[in-house]
Amino acid sequence: MDQHATSKDHQQVSFKLELEEQGILRLTWPRGARIQESDAQRAMDRVNELCGEDHHPMIVDMATTDDVSRGARSVFAKPCQANRIALWGASPVDRVIANFFLGIMKPPCPTKFFTSETEALEWLVEA
């Protein structure tokens, strides 16, 4: 039987965050990630820390994310140092998660879902 983790027994989800040469932030979640509010807050705190006073576009690789909790979605809806966000995924689950976020929450900056990394990066730099 598959049990959902409660906030008490939730294992912290690791993530990778880089500021690439072209000035794009890249946030990558691991395969099967079940992102909770505390995970989202750590990621956004790290985004703000890495950027300092500067604003950067960000690509979020969510290609293998399993779930994003309501609390995590509310954290992602708060303004941060990312000024444009491309959500990049490949599966129908990724699209459902992204569309739910985009439809229910008001993103803090222009945000769009892509199934192509190339198209996502082009959209980020066109602004």
N, C-alpha and C positions, 0 to 999 in steps of 0.2 A: 504494500500500500504506500503510495507516494504522499508524504506529508509536507505541507508548506512550513517553512521556518517562521517562527514568531520572532519578534524583535529581540527577545531574550536569548534564543538559541541560534540566531542568524550568524553565520560565519562571514566575516568581513570579506568583501569581494575586492580583489586587486584590480588595478587598471594601469594602463601605460599612457603617459601624457608627454608629448614632445612638442617643442616649438621648432618647426622645420626651417631650413634656410630661407625659403621664400616667405616666411612670416606667418605660416599657417599652423595653427595648433592641431595636433592629431591626438584624439582621445580614443583609446582602444579598450574595449571590455573583453574579458576572456570568454571562451566557449561555455555555453550553459549558464552564464551569469544571471542571477536573480537579484537585481539591484534594489536595495532598500534605501530609505531616506538617509541613513548614516553614510552609505557608500556614495550616494549622489553628492552629499554635502562635502565629503572629503575630496571628491573630484573637482567640484566647483571652487573649493578653497584653494586647491592646487593650481587651477586655472588662473585665479586672481593673483596668487603668489608669483607664478611664473611670468605673468604679463606685467605686473607692477602697475604703473599708470597708463601703459599702452593698451590699445584695443587691437585684437587680432581676429581674423576669421577662423572658424574651427570646423574640422570634419570629425564626426563621431562614427567610428566603426562599430556598428551594432549588429554585424552580420550573424553572430551566433548567440545573441542575448536571448534568454528564455522568458524573462519577465521584468517589468519595471513597476514597482509598487506605487500606490497613490502618493505616498509621502515623497518618494523619489521624484515623481513627476512634478510635484509642487516645488521642489528644490530647483529642478531644471527650468521652471517657469520664471525664476527670479533673475533679475539683471546680473550679469557678470561681465568680465572683461572681453568676452567674445562678442564681436559686433555683427556676426553673420554665421549661421550654423547650418552645415549640411549633414543630414542624417543619412548614413550610407549603410544599406542592408541588401540582402539578396533573396530572402525567403518570404513567403506569404506572411509568416509570423512577424517578421521585421516590419513589413508594410502595415500590418494591423496595429502593432505597437506605435509606430510613427504616426499613423493617421489618427489613432485615438488621442495621442498627445497633441497633435496639431489641431484636432477638432474640439477637444475639451479644454485644454489649457491655452492661455494666451502666451505664446513665446515672447521673450523679452527683446528679440531682435529678429530680422528676417531669417526664417528657418524653412527648410525644404527637404523632402525625402528623395533619395536617389538610389537606383539599383546599379548605377555605373560610377565607379570611383573617378574616372576621367571627367565625366559630366559634373560630378559634385565639385571637384577641384576647379574646373573651369568656371562654374557658377560663383564659387568663393572669390576668385580673383577678378571677376568682371566688374565688381562694384568699385 
